[in-house]
Amino acid sequence: MDPQSMPVTQRVKALVKALNGAKRTNEALARCSDGEQMLDVLLDASAKLGLGLTREQLANTPPIRDWVWWKNKEALLTIGDNKPRYQQDGGQGRRKPDAETERADGEQPRRRFFGLF
């Protein structure tokens, strides 16, 4: 069966399965500084396997979409004062505070949310 005739999700699954145990590719992915470099490595791997995946397909299909998100440290969902929903990032993903709104300890003042309940 021609891999390019398969649906995108199956081709991404095939790529992920091929990456399992691929030492050089996994090391290259670990050395990437951002998600764009990861996509370049994954595009090369896709081409070598004959899967014919595009950058957009890789960037929008899980689990690769989630890998790119994690590498970029960009929260998909933010709550309140632009803090990531899950705090594993250690404060990354937040906006830089303006000089006039910055408190003495370097933090922005918290905004209050009174909810809908």
C-alpha positions, 0 to 999 in steps of 0.5 A, spaced: 500 500 500 502 506 498 503 510 504 501 517 501 494 514 500 493 513 507 490 518 511 494 524 515 493 521 522 495 514 519 501 517 516 503 520 522 502 514 527 507 511 522 512 516 523 511 516 530 512 508 530 518 509 526 521 514 531 521 509 536 528 506 537 531 511 532 537 513 536 540 519 531 533 522 529 531 522 537 538 525 538 537 530 533 530 532 535 532 533 542 538 538 540 532 542 537 532 549 540 524 550 538 519 547 534 520 549 527 527 546 528 523 539 530 519 540 524 525 540 519 527 534 522 521 530 522 520 533 515 526 529 513 524 523 517 517 523 513 521 524 506 526 518 508 520 514 509 516 516 503 510 518 507 509 525 504 507 529 510 507 537 509 509 542 515 502 544 516 500 536 517 505 535 522 504 541 526 496 540 526 496 533 528 497 530 535 502 527 538 507 531 533 503 538 534 503 537 542 511 535 541 512 542 538 508 546 543 512 543 548 518 545 545 516 552 544 513 552 551 507 556 549 501 554 552 495 552 548 490 555 553 491 560 558 487 563 564 488 569 568 494 573 567 497 569 561 499 564 566 500 557 563 494 552 565 499 547 567 505 550 571 511 545 569 513 551 565 516 555 571 513 562 568 515 561 561 510 563 556 508 569 560 508 576 557 514 581 559 511 586 564 511 593 563 515 598 567 509 602 569 505 596 571 511 592 575 511 591 582 517 592 587 518 584 587 518 584 579 511 581 578 505 584 575 499 585 579 494 580 579 488 581 576 481 578 579 476 574 576 470 574 579 467 568 576 460 566 573 457 562 578 
